[in-house]
Amino acid sequence: MQLHLVGGFLGSGKTTAIIGAVKHLMARGARVGVVTNDQGRYLVDTAFVAGARVPTVEVTGGCFCCHYDDLEARLDELERSAMPHVIFAESVGSCADLVATVMKPLVELKRVPTQRTTLSVFTDLRLLKRRLDGKAMPFSDNVVYIFDKQIEEAGLLILNKADLLDPDQAQRIAQAARERFPSKIVHLQNSLDGDAITAWLRLLETQDGSSGGGALEIDYARYGAGEGKLAWLDQQVRLAAPPGRLREAVVTLMSGLLDGIRERHLPVGHVKFLVRCGAEQVKISSTSGGQDDWRDQVPPILGKEATIVVNARVEADASALAELAREALEQARLRSGARCLELSTDFFHPGFPRPTHRFN
């Protein structure tokens, strides 16, 4: 069994890449599994990957490093239920120090039978460009510290979302990254492109993917302070609306939250929505890159009710973020006549990172 850990900052496109890789491998007859990971629950990514009919398990309530035993248990569960040739394990976007706290324990403890264990670190090409150019980042210093440490740890660095920039500009950024990080394998990628996914998989098959060195030198006080700056909002809403107005209700709820965040100039890691109506589902994401075409991705919603799962990761006060979500739901009710049939909401700041193991 091959285990491919996938790390990188919030909104870097890890899940999209994993689904592309899974589909490619399944088309070749491989059995594949996925482990998702997050601080909270009601995970958009878990539902989205499982909706693609991929065996999926999740580690919730914290990152892989702080819930290492749970990670091993979920890997064992996948091994017994799906007997996968390949497993992709996607870490929380605010997590760093994966080599010392996850990869090395997997290798040293030998409780999970893996033939190959790799680590790919993803970054949004646009966000990396700002950092390479020395421009101000959209997050505070301690949050940027996590971003920097993820990049530093990478042996295989995936510059993702190349499709969002001019090809020549994307190539220039990739070259600048190779010059800045000569010891890393730097791979420019559009995860919606099958050829780029194939090239990534080829790298995973021929490289060990890890940093190749010892434990990352990391200040856990700064790391924990950075995570503490981020607010988590996980919400599941079941809406009903008058005939012909269900899509309007869903769009109003989504735009209410996104507009509220934008109007308050809150730095966004990512905001993800999963909209389900009957057997149909669609995932819609907004990141610090700030694209405004998300409304076009919302399909016609013809049923009587829809369920919306919301995962927001924003540098903000968690209670203030929850209030924005409440106001967005109220806007949906007032503008479209929608009724909330069911509502579950969690909001919090991640706890201080305390790894189960840390191997030097």
N, C-alpha and C positions, 0 to 999 in steps of 0.2 A: 504493500500500500504506500502510495506517495501522499505526503501531507504538505500542502502549500499554504503557508500563513500569508495573509494579505493585510498589510497595515497602511497607515497614511492618514492624513488629516481629514476632518469632517468635510464632506462635500467633494472629495477628490475622485469619485466615480468608481469606487471599489466594487460595489454590488453589480453595476452594469457590466464591468469587465468579467467578473466571476460568472455571471449568467451567460455571457458570450462564450467563455471558455468551456463551461459545462455543456452547452448545446453543441459545440464543436466536438468535444470528446464523446458525447453520447451518440452523435451521428457516426462516429467511428467504432461504435460498439462497446465503448468503455462504460463501466459502472462508476457513477460519480455521486458524492455526497457533499453537503455544505453544512458548516457550523457558523451560525450568526452569533453576534455578541453585542451586548449593550448594557448600559447602566440601568435601563428601565425595562418596561414591558410594553405590550401592544406594538410589537416591532413591525414596521412597514416592510423591512427587508426580508424578515422571515416569511411573512405572508406572500410577498412577491416571488421569492425563490420557490417556495412550496407550490405556488400557483403555476409555476413552470413544470410541475410534476418531477421535481428533483427531491430525493430524500434529504430532509432538512431537520436539524436539531438546533437548539439555541442555548447559549450561556447568558443568563440575565442577572441583573442585580450588581454588575460590576465587570471589570475587564478580565481577560483571560489570566493575566498575571496574578490578580488577587483572588481569582476563583479557579486556580489551576486544577484542583482535584475534580471540580465540576467539568472542566474541559476534558480531562481524561475520561470521565464517566460518559460524557456525550460522544466522544470518539469511539469508545467501546460499544455504546449503543448503536452507532452507525455501522460499525464493523459487524455486529451480530445481525442487524436487521437488513442491511443493504449489501454487505460484502463488497464495498467499493474498491476499485482500483486506485482511485484518486479522491482525495478530500481537500476542499478549499475551506479554510477557516478565516473568517473576516473579523479583525479585531475592532474594538471601539475606536472611533476617530480621534479621541483625545488621549489615546494610550501610546506610550513610548517605552523603551527599555525591553523590547520583546526578546532580544537575543539572550540576555541574561536570565530573564524570568520565565520564558516559555520555551524557546528553542533548545537552550542548553539543558534544562530539566528533562525535556522530552528525550534528548540524546543520552544524558547521563543516567537517568533513572530507568530507562529502557522498559517502561511499563506499557508503552504503546508501540506495537510492532510496525515501524515505518521503514521502508527501504530508502526513502529520500525525504528530507524535510527542508523546505526552502522558505525564504522570506522575501516578498516583494513589497516595497514601500511606494505607494502612489502619492502623487501630488498634482493638484490642479496647475496646469502649465501657466495660467495667468497669475496665480498667486505666487508661484515660484519666481516668475519674471520680476514682480514687484520687489521680492526679497533680494534677488541678484542685482537689481538696479539700485538698491539702497533706498527705495521709496518707503513711505509710511505704510505700514500694514493696517488692515481694518480692525485688528484686535489689540488688546493691551499687552504689555511687555511679557508678562508671565505666560499668557496664552501663546504668544509668538515663540516663547522658549520651548514649548512642547513641539511646535511645528519644526523649529530648528533641530531639535534632538531627533525627531523622526527622520529628517533628511540626513543627519550625521550618521545615524545607525544603518542606513540603507547600504547594502552591497549591490542590490539590484533596484535601481531607482526608475520608476515608471512616470514619465512626464505625460500625464493624461489630458484628455479633452483637446487634443491637437486640432480637432475639427472646428473649434471655436475661434481660431486665429487664422490669419493668412498663412498659407503653407510656407512661404519664404520666412516669415517672421517666426513661425514655430521652429523651423530648422535652425534659425539663428539662436533662439533661446536654448535649444538642445545642445548646440555647439558651445555656448557659453557655460552651460551646466557641466559639460564634459571637461572643459578647461578648468572650471572651479573645483570639480570633484574628480581628479584624474584616476583615483583608485576605484571608482564605482563603475558599474555597467549602467549606462544611461540609455533608456529605451523610450523613444517618442511614440505615443500611442493615441489612436482614436478608437475607443472601445466599442464603437458602433461598426467598425470595419473588421470584417472577418479575417482579412490578411494580417492586420495588426495583432489580432488576438492569436492567430497561428504563430506569429513571430514571438510573442510573449511565451506561449506554451513551449516553443522550441528552446527558448532561454531557460525555462524551468527544467527542461529535460537534460540540458547540457551543463548547467551551472548549479552550484550548491545554493545560490541565492542568498546566503547569509552575509553578514558583514565580514566574516572571515577572521575577526579578531576577538578580543576578550570582551568583557562587560563594558557597556557604555558608561562613560563618566557623566553622571547626571546628579544634579542637586534636587533631591526629593522634596525639599521645602519649596523650591520654586515650581517644580512640577505639580505638587499638590495645590499650591496657590493658584496656578493656572487653571487646573481643573475646577477649583472652587469658584472661579469667576464665571464659569459657563452654567447656564440654566438648561435643565432638561424639562421638556413638556411632552408627555405621552397621553394621547386622548383617543377615545373611540366613541363615535357619535353615530346613532342610527336616526335618520331623518325621514319623515314623510312629508309630502307637499301636495297641494292641489294639482289636478291633472294638467300636464304640460309645463309644470313649474319646478320639477325636481332638479333639473340641471341648473336652473337659475339659483336655487337654494344652495346647492353644492358650491357653485362658483362664488356666490356671495360669502359663504362661510370661509372659503380659502382666501379670497381677496381681502376679507376683513382682517384676518390674522397677518397676512403678508404686508398689507398697507399700514397696519398699526405698527409693525416692526420697523418698516421703512421710515415712517413719519417721525419715529423716535430715534432714528439713526442708530439702531442697535446692531452691532456686528453679528452677522449670521454665519454659523458653521454650516448648517443646512436646515431646511424645513422640507419634510417629505410628507406627502399625502398618498394614501392608498384608497381609491374609491371603488367600492364593490356594489354591484347591482345585479342580483341573481347570480348567475355563473360567471358574469363578466367582471373583470377588474382592470384598473389602470393605475400606474404609479406616476406621480408628478413630483418633481423636485425643484427647489430653489436654493441657491447657494450664495456665497459671498460674491460670486461673479455677477449676480443680479440680472437674470434674463426675464423679459416681460412677455414672452410668447407662450407662457404656460397655459393660458386659457384655451388656446387652440388644441391643446392635448386632451382636454376634457371632452369625451365623446358624448353623443346624445344619450340621455338617461331616461329610458322609457318606462321603467317600472313604477311601482307605487312607493317604494322606499329605497334608500341607499345607506350603506355604512361607510363612514369616512374614518380612517385611522390617521392620526396626526403624530408625527415625530418632529419636534422642533428643538434644535440645539443652537442656542443664542447666548451671546455674552450680555447678560442682563440679570436683574433680580427675578428669581423664579416665580414669586407670587405676582409680580407685575406681568410676566409673560402669561401666566394663567388667566389674569384679568383680561388681557388682550384676546385670548381664546374665548372667554365668556362673552365679551362684547361682540366678537365675530359671529357667534351662534345667535345672539340676540338680533343682529342685523339680518341674518338669514331668515329669522322668524318674521321680522317686521316687513321686509321687502318682498318676500315670496309666499308668505303664509305658511311656512314650514312648521312642522311640529317635531319636537325632539322626543323620540320614543325611548331612547336609552342613551345614557351618558356616563362614561367613566373617565376620570382625569387624574393623572399623577403629575406632580411638578416638584422639582428638587434641584439641589446642587450636588454633584458627585462628592463622595467621601474621599478622604485622604488615601492615596494609593499605598497599600501594604501588601507587597507580593508574598505569595505562599513560599516560593523559593527564589533565591537569587544566586546564580552560579557565576563566579569570576572566571 
